[in-house]
Amino acid sequence: MQRIDEQEPPVPPPRTLEQLQTPALIIDSSLLDSNLRVMSAHLSGPRLRPHVKAHKCTELARRQYALGHHGFTCATIREVEGMVAAGLGEDLLLANEVLDATRLGRLVEAGAGVTVAVDSSATIEAAVSGGVSEVLIDVNVGLPRCGCEPNEAGPLAEQARRAGLTVRGVMGYEGHAVGIEDRTTRADTVAESMGMLATANLAVGGPICSGGGTGSWDLNTVANEIQAGSYALMDTAYAKLGLPFATALTITATVISANRNGWAVADCGLKALGMDHGNPSMLDGHTVWYCSDEHIVFSPPEGIPLPAVGDRVRVLPAHLDPTMAYHEAAWVTEGSAIVDRWAIDLRGW
Amino acid sequence: MQRIDEQEPPVPPPRTLEQLQTPALIIDSSLLDSNLRVMSAHLSGPRLRPHVKAHKCTELARRQYALGHHGFTCATIREVEGMVAAGLGEDLLLANEVLDATRLGRLVEAGAGVTVAVDSSATIEAAVSGGVSEVLIDVNVGLPRCGCEPNEAGPLAEQARRAGLTVRGVMGYEGHAVGIEDRTTRADTVAESMGMLATANLAVGGPICSGGGTGSWDLNTVANEIQAGSYALMDTAYAKLGLPFATALTITATVISANRNGWAVADCGLKALGMDHGNPSMLDGHTVWYCSDEHIVFSPPEGIPLPAVGDRVRVLPAHLDPTMAYHEAAWVTEGSAIVDRWAIDLRGW
């Protein structure tokens, strides 16, 4: 049997949504632009340190850079490497702990600006031995996850400085607060967390007090840089908060089966969707029954006929970040025209 | 600033688990071998059509081929393409509906054996116009998803034959049955579904009656080929059924933070785990609190101290298939030694 060579004859790129192979991520460029501008108008320049973990896309990061945000937040070493490779490595914060910083050290050696979060002796030692010289002290501000206790921050900073590191300040993520639907409760919880971070910052010193996210973008007035990421593309979980950011990301899928008993099936399943926040939603009022590996099963609203096999439908992910991580690329649209293809090039570790 | 060239100096491959960057998929080769052999002893040669959607890995498929299973089941066009590129394209069933079969037609033209599921006029037309000549009639056997109703199968087969297609038989997936924990209820539900499939096969004709999965591997005695996939690596959902297949896949993660208030954090989060079946489990009796994008937060059993920062822990995914789809590669181990790296090369669409 003849083997297929990987060098296929060139296929013209799709120009319209109908020509796309599905499932496919779709970014509405005007909604994205609006989201980016609303955020940048409120948090200008270094007041925003966009988190790339939400979109994992250097082309999107480039738009954020162009609006004046030259420092970025990353969650993985691969994200830091990818941002440097894309020429966006002036001031990257790996807002996470690592025990092996050698890959980061190689980037520093090549001239990139890399700061890493530390919250223990072991992570301080990892920064030193890996060749990273700038750190933030990561402080637990109420979310049970990483970060030292606030009263440990000062001693850890001393330890880091004794080890030869530059301590640029503190970070603390109020992840337990950013998703609270009631704005007053959210504001109170953010304030409580940021009180802890401000105290830690006093003990630690350094110019950076980093925290926050999309849900606290206008509530967190303590952190002097906000690590928001989801605001650019949004998802159905964040949409519940009534923020001034539109859902710019959808997934287009093809109806591959329709059953006379009242359900239809489209080709957007568990391998195209972050599912930890539950089922996705759909445009046109369809009710999602369930998802399996490559399928979403749904029914139309009462009185509306089933879509036909071959029709396209739109799926709205419940959680943006783990959704992006499944896809190789996103297609950027203006109306129904495809104007660009952006690689989701920061995936993996 | 100097840009990092993509041509890094060669780094020696990791030889032990401790040298691996985390999170990393780990396949225990002796458990995998045992799973493959147990299945092949019961369903020999063409009685098993292994489903590659579960592992998305041509190296693993090669082991299944070596045990005598030369036909495979796929869920996406990319899986079919990847299997052909790996030289495993003798008899591939795309057990799913597609509305654009042109990529499949190119494989057929190059000599691959490709059969596609159809359940409607539109999918029959897609096979014809895409250049695929062999089909199975996909029958709904009780899972509300794809497949025509049983009494539509005969007329659809006639329609397909009139359109010039070879109808090799029927397929029907009893996905609502394979996960039922009670064996008797599972057996009854499988039998009911397969009764429907057998009836449809009589109306359709053709030598193939394809169905089943890991949960019905020894209960489905009607389908003459079983589309099992999960049995090779397993997950915590299937482990509940008490099947003779061991959990051969785990994820190794590094403890990156430990809090004196009783929890620890490792670097295996939502982007490393299919979450639709809920939280993963952990070895050593750890209780999983929750996962976020790059973190799993957990606590040890009563009376056992927290692991130290830098320790390794093992995570057991709740659902194999969407877990594999997040990873670029899996590391194959014999004891604590790494003996191979297998690309998860069938990802995407």
Interface residues (C-beta under 8 A of the other chain):
Chain A: M1 Q2 R3 I4 E6 E8 Q21 T22 P23 K53 A75 T76 I77 E81 V84 A85 G87 G89 E90 N96 E97 V98 L99 D100 R106 L107 A110 G111 A112 D119 S120 A122 T123 N140 P144 R145 C146 G147 E149 G175 T254 I256 S257 A258 N259 R260 N261 W263 V265 D267 L270 K271 G274 M275 D276 W289 C291 S292 D293 E294 H295 V297 A308 V309 G310 H319 D321 P322 A325 Y326 H327 E328 R347 G348 W349
Chain B: M1 Q2 R3 I4 E6 E8 Q21 T22 P23 K53 A75 T76 I77 E81 V84 A85 G87 G89 E90 N96 E97 V98 L99 D100 R106 L107 A110 G111 A112 D119 S120 A122 T123 N140 P144 R145 C146 G147 E149 G175 T254 I256 S257 A258 N259 R260 N261 W263 V265 D267 L270 K271 G274 M275 D276 W289 C291 S292 D293 E294 H295 V297 A308 V309 G310 H319 D321 P322 A325 Y326 H327 E328 R347 G348 W349
